[in-house]
Amino acid sequence: MSEYKELLVFSRPDFVTELLAIRSQEQGSLKVMLKIDAEGFEKQIYLSGFEELADALGALLKAETVIISREINSGKEFGTVKIECWADECYSEYFCDLAKL
């Protein structure tokens, strides 16, 4: 079973105040910057990956709770960042390749 280290957790009333997404033409990878207003101060996280990250963007904006964590001691190069979203009692999970605070 994989172990994960939490990088960022936010729940309503915290919310995404800014989202910037850039897709690389040559590889098709997506780079995303999220800015979160958390109890009066801002947090930022940078994510990168491919299609699953693109799928996660809508869920991130609608979610009531989000946990972004990195898999530790796996030896994998890709898909090591897990994005968990809860909205209306539904759970969804996505993976991307890189997360940086």
Biopython code that builds the backbone (N, CA, C, O; Angstrom):
import numpy as np
from Bio.PDB.StructureBuilder import StructureBuilder

atoms = [
    (1, "MET", "N", (0.840, -1.181, 0.000)),
    (1, "MET", "CA", (0.000, 0.000, 0.000)),
    (1, "MET", "C", (0.886, 1.246, 0.000)),
    (1, "MET", "O", (1.892, 1.297, 0.708)),
    (2, "SER", "N", (0.519, 2.223, -0.774)),
    (2, "SER", "CA", (1.310, 3.445, -0.912)),
    (2, "SER", "C", (1.135, 4.364, 0.292)),
    (2, "SER", "O", (0.070, 4.428, 0.905)),
    (3, "GLU", "N", (2.210, 5.068, 0.605)),
    (3, "GLU", "CA", (2.166, 6.084, 1.657)),
    (3, "GLU", "C", (2.210, 7.454, 0.998)),
    (3, "GLU", "O", (2.917, 7.660, 0.011)),
    (4, "TYR", "N", (1.445, 8.391, 1.557)),
    (4, "TYR", "CA", (1.376, 9.743, 0.998)),
    (4, "TYR", "C", (1.659, 10.775, 2.080)),
    (4, "TYR", "O", (1.297, 10.595, 3.243)),
    (5, "LYS", "N", (2.315, 11.863, 1.673)),
    (5, "LYS", "CA", (2.564, 13.003, 2.552)),
    (5, "LYS", "C", (1.678, 14.146, 2.066)),
    (5, "LYS", "O", (1.749, 14.536, 0.900)),
    (6, "GLU", "N", (0.842, 14.686, 2.957)),
    (6, "GLU", "CA", (-0.039, 15.790, 2.583)),
    (6, "GLU", "C", (0.768, 17.051, 2.309)),
    (6, "GLU", "O", (1.629, 17.442, 3.098)),
    (7, "LEU", "N", (0.472, 17.681, 1.169)),
    (7, "LEU", "CA", (1.121, 18.930, 0.796)),
    (7, "LEU", "C", (0.202, 20.117, 1.040)),
    (7, "LEU", "O", (0.649, 21.176, 1.481)),
    (8, "LEU", "N", (-1.092, 19.937, 0.750)),
    (8, "LEU", "CA", (-2.041, 21.037, 0.879)),
    (8, "LEU", "C", (-3.432, 20.462, 1.112)),
    (8, "LEU", "O", (-3.862, 19.541, 0.417)),
    (9, "VAL", "N", (-4.120, 21.014, 2.092)),
    (9, "VAL", "CA", (-5.497, 20.630, 2.397)),
    (9, "VAL", "C", (-6.296, 21.912, 2.508)),
    (9, "VAL", "O", (-5.883, 22.849, 3.191)),
    (10, "PHE", "N", (-7.438, 21.957, 1.839)),
    (10, "PHE", "CA", (-8.330, 23.103, 2.042)),
    (10, "PHE", "C", (-9.778, 22.670, 1.917)),
    (10, "PHE", "O", (-10.121, 21.760, 1.162)),
    (11, "SER", "N", (-10.619, 23.358, 2.687)),
    (11, "SER", "CA", (-12.054, 23.085, 2.732)),
    (11, "SER", "C", (-12.794, 24.399, 2.731)),
    (11, "SER", "O", (-12.238, 25.435, 3.093)),
    (12, "ARG", "N", (-14.057, 24.359, 2.322)),
    (12, "ARG", "CA", (-14.884, 25.568, 2.390)),
    (12, "ARG", "C", (-14.880, 26.057, 3.822)),
    (12, "ARG", "O", (-15.018, 25.223, 4.717)),
    (13, "PRO", "N", (-14.739, 27.309, 4.110)),
    (13, "PRO", "CA", (-14.914, 28.441, 3.222)),
    (13, "PRO", "C", (-13.663, 28.850, 2.458)),
    (13, "PRO", "O", (-13.716, 29.812, 1.692)),
    (14, "ASP", "N", (-12.506, 28.140, 2.641)),
    (14, "ASP", "CA", (-11.340, 28.412, 1.802)),
    (14, "ASP", "C", (-11.730, 28.091, 0.363)),
    (14, "ASP", "O", (-12.530, 27.185, 0.129)),
    (15, "PHE", "N", (-11.188, 28.804, -0.578)),
    (15, "PHE", "CA", (-11.543, 28.527, -1.961)),
    (15, "PHE", "C", (-10.437, 28.951, -2.906)),
    (15, "PHE", "O", (-9.563, 29.742, -2.552)),
    (16, "VAL", "N", (-10.491, 28.411, -4.116)),
    (16, "VAL", "CA", (-9.518, 28.748, -5.152)),
    (16, "VAL", "C", (-9.839, 30.150, -5.646)),
    (16, "VAL", "O", (-10.927, 30.394, -6.168)),
    (17, "THR", "N", (-8.893, 31.072, -5.482)),
    (17, "THR", "CA", (-9.099, 32.454, -5.926)),
    (17, "THR", "C", (-8.518, 32.704, -7.304)),
    (17, "THR", "O", (-8.939, 33.619, -8.012)),
    (18, "GLU", "N", (-7.540, 31.879, -7.682)),
    (18, "GLU", "CA", (-6.914, 32.067, -8.990)),
    (18, "GLU", "C", (-6.450, 30.714, -9.497)),
    (18, "GLU", "O", (-5.948, 29.886, -8.737)),
    (19, "LEU", "N", (-6.626, 30.505, -10.789)),
    (19, "LEU", "CA", (-6.178, 29.280, -11.430)),
    (19, "LEU", "C", (-5.575, 29.667, -12.774)),
    (19, "LEU", "O", (-6.210, 30.343, -13.584)),
    (20, "LEU", "N", (-4.355, 29.232, -12.994)),
    (20, "LEU", "CA", (-3.678, 29.506, -14.260)),
    (20, "LEU", "C", (-3.238, 28.169, -14.831)),
    (20, "LEU", "O", (-2.545, 27.403, -14.162)),
    (21, "ALA", "N", (-3.638, 27.883, -16.066)),
    (21, "ALA", "CA", (-3.272, 26.623, -16.714)),
    (21, "ALA", "C", (-2.584, 26.920, -18.040)),
    (21, "ALA", "O", (-3.056, 27.737, -18.831)),
    (22, "ILE", "N", (-1.469, 26.249, -18.268)),
    (22, "ILE", "CA", (-0.713, 26.406, -19.510)),
    (22, "ILE", "C", (-0.414, 25.021, -20.055)),
    (22, "ILE", "O", (0.106, 24.168, -19.335)),
    (23, "ARG", "N", (-0.739, 24.789, -21.326)),
    (23, "ARG", "CA", (-0.460, 23.496, -21.968)),
    (23, "ARG", "C", (0.739, 23.656, -22.891)),
    (23, "ARG", "O", (0.781, 24.558, -23.728)),
    (24, "SER", "N", (1.704, 22.771, -22.725)),
    (24, "SER", "CA", (2.894, 22.751, -23.571)),
    (24, "SER", "C", (2.532, 22.144, -24.922)),
    (24, "SER", "O", (1.948, 21.062, -24.981)),
    (25, "GLN", "N", (2.874, 22.831, -26.000)),
    (25, "GLN", "CA", (2.546, 22.328, -27.336)),
    (25, "GLN", "C", (3.357, 21.098, -27.713)),
    (25, "GLN", "O", (2.833, 20.169, -28.328)),
    (26, "GLU", "N", (4.627, 21.089, -27.347)),
    (26, "GLU", "CA", (5.474, 20.002, -27.810)),
    (26, "GLU", "C", (5.161, 18.665, -27.139)),
    (26, "GLU", "O", (5.193, 17.633, -27.809)),
    (27, "GLN", "N", (4.864, 18.650, -25.850)),
    (27, "GLN", "CA", (4.606, 17.388, -25.153)),
    (27, "GLN", "C", (3.142, 17.213, -24.771)),
    (27, "GLN", "O", (2.712, 16.098, -24.475)),
    (28, "GLY", "N", (2.380, 18.281, -24.773)),
    (28, "GLY", "CA", (0.985, 18.189, -24.367)),
    (28, "GLY", "C", (0.786, 18.186, -22.866)),
    (28, "GLY", "O", (-0.327, 17.956, -22.392)),
    (29, "SER", "N", (1.857, 18.439, -22.097)),
    (29, "SER", "CA", (1.721, 18.453, -20.644)),
    (29, "SER", "C", (1.040, 19.741, -20.201)),
    (29, "SER", "O", (1.095, 20.760, -20.890)),
    (30, "LEU", "N", (0.409, 19.677, -19.057)),
    (30, "LEU", "CA", (-0.328, 20.797, -18.494)),
    (30, "LEU", "C", (0.381, 21.263, -17.232)),
    (30, "LEU", "O", (0.770, 20.449, -16.395)),
    (31, "LYS", "N", (0.546, 22.577, -17.097)),
    (31, "LYS", "CA", (1.099, 23.174, -15.876)),
    (31, "LYS", "C", (0.012, 24.047, -15.283)),
    (31, "LYS", "O", (-0.593, 24.860, -15.982)),
    (32, "VAL", "N", (-0.234, 23.878, -13.988)),
    (32, "VAL", "CA", (-1.321, 24.567, -13.318)),
    (32, "VAL", "C", (-0.801, 25.239, -12.063)),
    (32, "VAL", "O", (-0.025, 24.653, -11.308)),
    (33, "MET", "N", (-1.233, 26.480, -11.842)),
    (33, "MET", "CA", (-0.947, 27.188, -10.596)),
    (33, "MET", "C", (-2.297, 27.458, -9.935)),
    (33, "MET", "O", (-3.200, 28.023, -10.551)),
    (34, "LEU", "N", (-2.420, 27.050, -8.686)),
    (34, "LEU", "CA", (-3.624, 27.319, -7.898)),
    (34, "LEU", "C", (-3.262, 28.263, -6.769)),
    (34, "LEU", "O", (-2.245, 28.081, -6.100)),
    (35, "LYS", "N", (-4.088, 29.263, -6.559)),
    (35, "LYS", "CA", (-3.940, 30.165, -5.429)),
    (35, "LYS", "C", (-5.188, 29.978, -4.573)),
    (35, "LYS", "O", (-6.310, 30.094, -5.065)),
    (36, "ILE", "N", (-4.984, 29.689, -3.292)),
    (36, "ILE", "CA", (-6.088, 29.422, -2.380)),
    (36, "ILE", "C", (-6.098, 30.472, -1.280)),
    (36, "ILE", "O", (-5.065, 30.767, -0.680)),
    (37, "ASP", "N", (-7.272, 31.033, -1.022)),
    (37, "ASP", "CA", (-7.460, 31.952, 0.101)),
    (37, "ASP", "C", (-7.844, 31.100, 1.301)),
    (37, "ASP", "O", (-8.957, 30.580, 1.371)),
    (38, "ALA", "N", (-6.929, 30.961, 2.236)),
    (38, "ALA", "CA", (-7.133, 30.110, 3.398)),
    (38, "ALA", "C", (-7.101, 30.950, 4.662)),
    (38, "ALA", "O", (-6.034, 31.301, 5.167)),
    (39, "GLU", "N", (-8.287, 31.267, 5.163)),
    (39, "GLU", "CA", (-8.433, 32.009, 6.417)),
    (39, "GLU", "C", (-7.633, 33.307, 6.408)),
    (39, "GLU", "O", (-6.942, 33.621, 7.377)),
    (40, "GLY", "N", (-7.728, 34.053, 5.323)),
    (40, "GLY", "CA", (-7.112, 35.367, 5.262)),
    (40, "GLY", "C", (-5.698, 35.412, 4.730)),
    (40, "GLY", "O", (-5.152, 36.501, 4.554)),
    (41, "PHE", "N", (-5.084, 34.272, 4.465)),
    (41, "PHE", "CA", (-3.761, 34.305, 3.830)),
    (41, "PHE", "C", (-3.777, 33.358, 2.633)),
    (41, "PHE", "O", (-4.562, 32.411, 2.577)),
    (42, "GLU", "N", (-2.900, 33.635, 1.689)),
    (42, "GLU", "CA", (-2.887, 32.870, 0.445)),
    (42, "GLU", "C", (-1.871, 31.735, 0.490)),
    (42, "GLU", "O", (-0.786, 31.853, 1.059)),
    (43, "LYS", "N", (-2.268, 30.634, -0.134)),
    (43, "LYS", "CA", (-1.372, 29.503, -0.357)),
    (43, "LYS", "C", (-1.332, 29.283, -1.863)),
    (43, "LYS", "O", (-2.334, 29.479, -2.551)),
    (44, "GLN", "N", (-0.172, 28.877, -2.377)),
    (44, "GLN", "CA", (-0.029, 28.578, -3.799)),
    (44, "GLN", "C", (0.549, 27.191, -3.958)),
    (44, "GLN", "O", (1.368, 26.742, -3.156)),
    (45, "ILE", "N", (0.108, 26.521, -5.006)),
    (45, "ILE", "CA", (0.695, 25.232, -5.361)),
    (45, "ILE", "C", (0.765, 25.148, -6.873)),
    (45, "ILE", "O", (-0.133, 25.601, -7.582)),
    (46, "TYR", "N", (1.853, 24.558, -7.351)),
    (46, "TYR", "CA", (2.067, 24.357, -8.783)),
    (46, "TYR", "C", (1.988, 22.862, -9.057)),
    (46, "TYR", "O", (2.639, 22.063, -8.383)),
    (47, "LEU", "N", (1.188, 22.491, -10.046)),
    (47, "LEU", "CA", (1.002, 21.094, -10.421)),
    (47, "LEU", "C", (1.345, 20.926, -11.892)),
    (47, "LEU", "O", (1.184, 21.863, -12.674)),
    (48, "SER", "N", (1.816, 19.743, -12.281)),
    (48, "SER", "CA", (1.997, 19.473, -13.704)),
    (48, "SER", "C", (1.696, 18.005, -13.971)),
    (48, "SER", "O", (1.894, 17.135, -13.123)),
    (49, "GLY", "N", (1.211, 17.767, -15.177)),
    (49, "GLY", "CA", (0.852, 16.413, -15.581)),
    (49, "GLY", "C", (0.187, 16.439, -16.936)),
    (49, "GLY", "O", (0.375, 17.373, -17.715)),
    (50, "PHE", "N", (-0.587, 15.413, -17.212)),
    (50, "PHE", "CA", (-1.215, 15.294, -18.519)),
    (50, "PHE", "C", (-2.730, 15.305, -18.373)),
    (50, "PHE", "O", (-3.251, 16.111, -17.602)),
    (51, "GLU", "N", (-3.445, 14.462, -19.064)),
    (51, "GLU", "CA", (-4.908, 14.529, -19.155)),
    (51, "GLU", "C", (-5.619, 14.423, -17.811)),
    (51, "GLU", "O", (-6.622, 15.104, -17.601)),
    (52, "GLU", "N", (-5.135, 13.597, -16.905)),
    (52, "GLU", "CA", (-5.826, 13.447, -15.628)),
    (52, "GLU", "C", (-5.813, 14.749, -14.835)),
    (52, "GLU", "O", (-6.766, 15.041, -14.113)),
    (53, "LEU", "N", (-4.751, 15.528, -14.960)),
    (53, "LEU", "CA", (-4.713, 16.837, -14.304)),
    (53, "LEU", "C", (-5.760, 17.759, -14.916)),
    (53, "LEU", "O", (-6.413, 18.512, -14.193)),
    (54, "ALA", "N", (-5.930, 17.714, -16.218)),
    (54, "ALA", "CA", (-6.954, 18.525, -16.880)),
    (54, "ALA", "C", (-8.341, 18.135, -16.376)),
    (54, "ALA", "O", (-9.191, 18.999, -16.158)),
    (55, "ASP", "N", (-8.570, 16.841, -16.190)),
    (55, "ASP", "CA", (-9.853, 16.363, -15.666)),
    (55, "ASP", "C", (-10.092, 16.845, -14.239)),
    (55, "ASP", "O", (-11.239, 17.055, -13.845)),
    (56, "ALA", "N", (-9.028, 17.023, -13.463)),
    (56, "ALA", "CA", (-9.141, 17.408, -12.061)),
    (56, "ALA", "C", (-9.539, 18.874, -11.872)),
    (56, "ALA", "O", (-10.063, 19.230, -10.816)),
    (57, "LEU", "N", (-9.306, 19.724, -12.861)),
    (57, "LEU", "CA", (-9.520, 21.159, -12.671)),
    (57, "LEU", "C", (-10.956, 21.501, -12.298)),
    (57, "LEU", "O", (-11.168, 22.291, -11.377)),
    (58, "GLY", "N", (-11.938, 20.941, -12.971)),
    (58, "GLY", "CA", (-13.334, 21.197, -12.647)),
    (58, "GLY", "C", (-13.670, 20.726, -11.243)),
    (58, "GLY", "O", (-14.372, 21.416, -10.503)),
    (59, "ALA", "N", (-13.171, 19.553, -10.874)),
    (59, "ALA", "CA", (-13.425, 19.014, -9.534)),
    (59, "ALA", "C", (-12.791, 19.901, -8.463)),
    (59, "ALA", "O", (-13.383, 20.115, -7.405)),
    (60, "LEU", "N", (-11.594, 20.416, -8.732)),
    (60, "LEU", "CA", (-10.923, 21.308, -7.764)),
    (60, "LEU", "C", (-11.749, 22.567, -7.500)),
    (60, "LEU", "O", (-11.826, 23.041, -6.367)),
    (61, "LEU", "N", (-12.356, 23.094, -8.541)),
    (61, "LEU", "CA", (-13.120, 24.332, -8.393)),
    (61, "LEU", "C", (-14.452, 24.120, -7.671)),
    (61, "LEU", "O", (-14.947, 25.032, -7.009)),
    (62, "LYS", "N", (-15.036, 22.926, -7.793)),
    (62, "LYS", "CA", (-16.331, 22.646, -7.183)),
    (62, "LYS", "C", (-16.237, 21.982, -5.815)),
    (62, "LYS", "O", (-17.223, 21.924, -5.080)),
    (63, "ALA", "N", (-15.063, 21.485, -5.476)),
    (63, "ALA", "CA", (-14.916, 20.654, -4.276)),
    (63, "ALA", "C", (-15.154, 21.429, -2.990)),
    (63, "ALA", "O", (-14.853, 22.618, -2.882)),
    (64, "GLU", "N", (-15.704, 20.713, -2.024)),
    (64, "GLU", "CA", (-15.868, 21.249, -0.672)),
    (64, "GLU", "C", (-14.613, 21.010, 0.153)),
    (64, "GLU", "O", (-14.293, 21.793, 1.047)),
    (65, "THR", "N", (-13.904, 19.929, -0.146)),
    (65, "THR", "CA", (-12.639, 19.605, 0.510)),
    (65, "THR", "C", (-11.685, 19.038, -0.532)),
    (65, "THR", "O", (-12.080, 18.241, -1.384)),
    (66, "VAL", "N", (-10.426, 19.455, -0.457)),
    (66, "VAL", "CA", (-9.386, 18.969, -1.374)),
    (66, "VAL", "C", (-8.153, 18.606, -0.550)),
    (66, "VAL", "O", (-7.752, 19.341, 0.352)),
    (67, "ILE", "N", (-7.568, 17.471, -0.875)),
    (67, "ILE", "CA", (-6.287, 17.072, -0.290)),
    (67, "ILE", "C", (-5.342, 16.762, -1.443)),
    (67, "ILE", "O", (-5.643, 15.927, -2.295)),
    (68, "ILE", "N", (-4.202, 17.438, -1.463)),
    (68, "ILE", "CA", (-3.168, 17.176, -2.456)),
    (68, "ILE", "C", (-1.986, 16.582, -1.700)),
    (68, "ILE", "O", (-1.467, 17.196, -0.768)),
    (69, "SER", "N", (-1.565, 15.388, -2.101)),
    (69, "SER", "CA", (-0.482, 14.712, -1.394)),
    (69, "SER", "C", (0.461, 14.042, -2.379)),
    (69, "SER", "O", (0.100, 13.762, -3.522)),
    (70, "ARG", "N", (1.688, 13.789, -1.908)),
    (70, "ARG", "CA", (2.725, 13.175, -2.752)),
    (70, "ARG", "C", (3.043, 11.785, -2.206)),
    (70, "ARG", "O", (3.196, 11.588, -1.001)),
    (71, "GLU", "N", (3.135, 10.835, -3.124)),
    (71, "GLU", "CA", (3.508, 9.472, -2.750)),
    (71, "GLU", "C", (4.977, 9.465, -2.345)),
    (71, "GLU", "O", (5.820, 10.046, -3.029)),
    (72, "ILE", "N", (5.274, 8.810, -1.241)),
    (72, "ILE", "CA", (6.661, 8.772, -0.768)),
    (72, "ILE", "C", (7.211, 7.346, -0.881)),
    (72, "ILE", "O", (6.480, 6.364, -0.750)),
    (73, "ASN", "N", (8.499, 7.267, -1.125)),
    (73, "ASN", "CA", (9.229, 6.002, -1.202)),
    (73, "ASN", "C", (8.658, 5.029, -2.220)),
    (73, "ASN", "O", (8.651, 3.821, -1.981)),
    (74, "SER", "N", (8.180, 5.531, -3.346)),
    (74, "SER", "CA", (7.585, 4.629, -4.334)),
    (74, "SER", "C", (8.573, 4.250, -5.433)),
    (74, "SER", "O", (8.465, 3.167, -6.009)),
    (75, "GLY", "N", (9.527, 5.117, -5.729)),
    (75, "GLY", "CA", (10.451, 4.870, -6.817)),
    (75, "GLY", "C", (9.871, 5.192, -8.192)),
    (75, "GLY", "O", (10.565, 5.067, -9.201)),
    (76, "LYS", "N", (8.599, 5.607, -8.239)),
    (76, "LYS", "CA", (7.972, 5.964, -9.515)),
    (76, "LYS", "C", (8.384, 7.377, -9.910)),
    (76, "LYS", "O", (8.674, 8.214, -9.055)),
    (77, "GLU", "N", (8.407, 7.629, -11.211)),
    (77, "GLU", "CA", (8.712, 8.968, -11.712)),
    (77, "GLU", "C", (7.455, 9.760, -12.012)),
    (77, "GLU", "O", (7.458, 10.986, -11.900)),
    (78, "PHE", "N", (6.378, 9.083, -12.390)),
    (78, "PHE", "CA", (5.162, 9.761, -12.831)),
    (78, "PHE", "C", (3.966, 9.295, -12.014)),
    (78, "PHE", "O", (3.957, 8.184, -11.483)),
    (79, "GLY", "N", (2.958, 10.153, -11.918)),
    (79, "GLY", "CA", (1.721, 9.795, -11.228)),
    (79, "GLY", "C", (1.867, 9.676, -9.725)),
    (79, "GLY", "O", (1.160, 8.892, -9.093)),
    (80, "THR", "N", (2.780, 10.447, -9.144)),
    (80, "THR", "CA", (3.041, 10.328, -7.706)),
    (80, "THR", "C", (2.283, 11.350, -6.858)),
    (80, "THR", "O", (2.363, 11.315, -5.630)),
    (81, "VAL", "N", (1.553, 12.254, -7.497)),
    (81, "VAL", "CA", (0.801, 13.264, -6.756)),
    (81, "VAL", "C", (-0.687, 12.932, -6.861)),
    (81, "VAL", "O", (-1.232, 12.804, -7.958)),
    (82, "LYS", "N", (-1.330, 12.796, -5.705)),
    (82, "LYS", "CA", (-2.753, 12.451, -5.657)),
    (82, "LYS", "C", (-3.560, 13.691, -5.282)),
    (82, "LYS", "O", (-3.220, 14.410, -4.342)),
    (83, "ILE", "N", (-4.633, 13.927, -6.033)),
    (83, "ILE", "CA", (-5.552, 15.036, -5.776)),
    (83, "ILE", "C", (-6.896, 14.415, -5.421)),
    (83, "ILE", "O", (-7.545, 13.806, -6.272)),
    (84, "GLU", "N", (-7.317, 14.566, -4.160)),
    (84, "GLU", "CA", (-8.579, 14.002, -3.701)),
    (84, "GLU", "C", (-9.583, 15.137, -3.529)),
    (84, "GLU", "O", (-9.279, 16.162, -2.918)),
    (85, "CYS", "N", (-10.785, 14.943, -4.076)),
    (85, "CYS", "CA", (-11.824, 15.973, -4.023)),
    (85, "CYS", "C", (-13.125, 15.384, -3.499)),
    (85, "CYS", "O", (-13.543, 14.301, -3.908)),
    (86, "TRP", "N", (-13.759, 16.115, -2.585)),
    (86, "TRP", "CA", (-15.076, 15.748, -2.092)),
    (86, "TRP", "C", (-16.050, 16.868, -2.431)),
    (86, "TRP", "O", (-15.797, 18.031, -2.118)),
    (87, "ALA", "N", (-17.164, 16.519, -3.072)),
    (87, "ALA", "CA", (-18.202, 17.494, -3.411)),
    (87, "ALA", "C", (-19.550, 16.787, -3.341)),
    (87, "ALA", "O", (-19.738, 15.731, -3.945)),
    (88, "ASP", "N", (-20.475, 17.370, -2.609)),
    (88, "ASP", "CA", (-21.816, 16.792, -2.470)),
    (88, "ASP", "C", (-21.760, 15.319, -2.081)),
    (88, "ASP", "O", (-22.463, 14.491, -2.660)),
    (89, "GLU", "N", (-20.934, 15.001, -1.112)),
    (89, "GLU", "CA", (-20.767, 13.648, -0.583)),
    (89, "GLU", "C", (-20.227, 12.653, -1.609)),
    (89, "GLU", "O", (-20.324, 11.443, -1.401)),
    (90, "CYS", "N", (-19.664, 13.140, -2.703)),
    (90, "CYS", "CA", (-19.031, 12.288, -3.713)),
    (90, "CYS", "C", (-17.520, 12.481, -3.649)),
    (90, "CYS", "O", (-17.030, 13.587, -3.418)),
    (91, "TYR", "N", (-16.802, 11.403, -3.855)),
    (91, "TYR", "CA", (-15.348, 11.424, -3.803)),
    (91, "TYR", "C", (-14.785, 11.163, -5.192)),
    (91, "TYR", "O", (-15.266, 10.289, -5.912)),
    (92, "SER", "N", (-13.768, 11.921, -5.560)),
    (92, "SER", "CA", (-13.045, 11.641, -6.795)),
    (92, "SER", "C", (-11.561, 11.808, -6.529)),
    (92, "SER", "O", (-11.152, 12.572, -5.655)),
    (93, "GLU", "N", (-10.762, 11.081, -7.297)),
    (93, "GLU", "CA", (-9.319, 11.138, -7.104)),
    (93, "GLU", "C", (-8.648, 11.182, -8.467)),
    (93, "GLU", "O", (-9.064, 10.514, -9.414)),
    (94, "TYR", "N", (-7.593, 11.995, -8.537)),
    (94, "TYR", "CA", (-6.855, 12.218, -9.771)),
    (94, "TYR", "C", (-5.376, 12.144, -9.437)),
    (94, "TYR", "O", (-4.982, 12.279, -8.278)),
    (95, "PHE", "N", (-4.561, 11.929, -10.461)),
    (95, "PHE", "CA", (-3.120, 11.874, -10.261)),
    (95, "PHE", "C", (-2.412, 12.775, -11.261)),
    (95, "PHE", "O", (-2.851, 12.930, -12.401)),
    (96, "CYS", "N", (-1.315, 13.365, -10.817)),
    (96, "CYS", "CA", (-0.449, 14.118, -11.722)),
    (96, "CYS", "C", (0.995, 13.814, -11.344)),
    (96, "CYS", "O", (1.250, 13.006, -10.450)),
    (97, "ASP", "N", (1.926, 14.451, -12.014)),
    (97, "ASP", "CA", (3.329, 14.070, -11.896)),
    (97, "ASP", "C", (4.158, 14.908, -10.928)),
    (97, "ASP", "O", (5.150, 14.423, -10.385)),
    (98, "LEU", "N", (3.765, 16.148, -10.709)),
    (98, "LEU", "CA", (4.596, 17.043, -9.919)),
    (98, "LEU", "C", (3.737, 18.029, -9.143)),
    (98, "LEU", "O", (2.754, 18.555, -9.664)),
    (99, "ALA", "N", (4.114, 18.273, -7.896)),
    (99, "ALA", "CA", (3.472, 19.301, -7.079)),
    (99, "ALA", "C", (4.570, 20.049, -6.337)),
    (99, "ALA", "O", (5.481, 19.447, -5.768)),
    (100, "LYS", "N", (4.466, 21.365, -6.355)),
    (100, "LYS", "CA", (5.501, 22.195, -5.723)),
    (100, "LYS", "C", (4.806, 23.359, -5.022)),
    (100, "LYS", "O", (4.020, 24.082, -5.635)),
    (101, "LEU", "N", (5.099, 23.533, -3.746)),
    (101, "LEU", "CA", (4.538, 24.656, -2.977)),
    (101, "LEU", "C", (5.386, 25.886, -3.150)),
    (101, "LEU", "O", (5.078, 26.933, -2.582)),
]
sb = StructureBuilder()
sb.init_structure("model")
sb.init_model(0)
sb.init_chain("A")
sb.init_seg("    ")
for serial, (resi, resn, name, xyz) in enumerate(atoms, 1):
    if name == "N":
        sb.init_residue(resn, " ", resi, " ")
    sb.init_atom(name, np.array(xyz, "f"), 0.0, 1.0, " ", f" {name:<3s}", serial, name[0])
structure = sb.get_structure()
